[in-house]
Amino acid sequence: MSGWFYTKSGFASDHTVGPLPEKEMARLISIGKLGKNSVVCHPVQTNNDWVPLRKSPLFEIYENFHLEVKREAAAKKREKKRQRLEREREIEAAKQEKKEARKKQQAEQLAAQRKRQRTAASNARTASPVNESSKPMAAHSKKDYPYLSQYLRIAEILVDVTHGILFFILFVYIVLGIIGLIRMASLGNLSAQYGFLLSLGIIAGGVLSFYSILWSRIISFAFLEFIKVVVNIESNTRK
């Protein structure tokens, strides 16, 4: 009877199992009952000699089986890696979704806050029109009178420069009067008396001129402020 035999180690001694078909031998290889060093025999395949499985035709089945096992192990490893990467992508996607939701919520909160601020500012303008009308040179007044603020600034500079020059001249005038007053007082004759009175008049005139220049300065700045107020009122009336 043709078939495969193999030796099986027992408690007391080894014994022979067989004959078995090649399919059964392949099953034993697949479940690990037969290894590459197991001793097998076949009347035709091994010429009825007992040889290690690795030197028999069954070794091809053994190699194919273990190659398939390695491929399955590699496939399982790849599947585990794919599943791990998939879980990592899902976790990252969830984090990104939470981040986007948080950004959206912050944007909505910011938009709501700006809306409340605009509403509050609008209510404040409606509730206090006097405060709005008191603003110097609103944006639309600048648009209606583009050079007026420059003219007013130039006028203020001219007033400052002109009155500064007048105050300087007046100061020199009074100082010269005081010097003349001191010199005439030291002479003691009639001409000196007239000179003394003249110097005293010069000083008194200088003092009056000082107050006149000061008054002129106040009037000039008041007039410039009046122009600003008139323009501002006209601009708010258009609004």
QUIMOPE-V88396 format. One record per backbone hydrogen bond with DSSP energy under -0.5 kcal/mol. CO is the residue of the C=O (numbers start at 1). NH is the residue of the N-H. If there is no record, write none. Layout:
co: {CO CO}
nh: {NH NH}
This chain:
co: {3 4 4 5 6 8 13 15 17 20 21 22 23 24 25 26 27 28 28 29 35 36 38 38 39 40 41 42 42 46 49 51 52 53 56 57 57 58 59 60 61 62 63 64 65 66 67 68 69 70 71 72 73 74 75 76 77 78 79 80 81 82 83 84 85 86 87 88 89 90 91 92 93 94 95 96 97 98 99 100 101 102 103 104 105 106 107 108 109 110 111 112 113 114 115 116 117 118 119 120 121 122 123 124 128 129 130 132 138 139 140 141 145 145 147 148 149 150 151 152 153 154 155 156 157 158 159 160 161 162 163 164 165 166 167 168 169 170 171 172 173 174 175 176 177 178 179 180 181 182 183 184 184 189 190 191 192 193 194 195 196 197 198 199 200 201 202 203 204 205 206 207 208 209 210 211 212 213 214 215 216 217 218 219 220 221 222 223 224 225 226 227 228 229 230 231 232 233 234 235}
nh: {43 19 20 41 17 15 10 8 6 4 25 26 27 28 29 30 31 33 34 32 38 54 40 53 7 51 5 46 48 49 51 40 55 56 59 60 61 62 63 64 65 66 67 68 69 70 71 72 73 74 75 76 77 78 79 80 81 82 83 84 85 86 87 88 89 90 91 92 93 94 95 96 97 98 99 100 101 102 103 104 105 106 107 108 109 110 111 112 113 114 115 116 117 118 119 120 121 122 123 124 125 126 127 128 132 133 134 135 142 143 144 145 148 149 151 152 153 154 155 156 157 158 159 160 161 162 163 164 165 166 167 168 169 170 171 172 173 174 175 176 177 178 179 180 181 182 183 184 185 186 187 187 188 193 194 195 196 197 198 199 200 201 202 203 204 205 206 207 208 209 210 211 212 213 214 215 216 217 218 219 220 221 222 223 224 225 226 227 228 229 230 231 232 233 234 235 236 237 238 239}
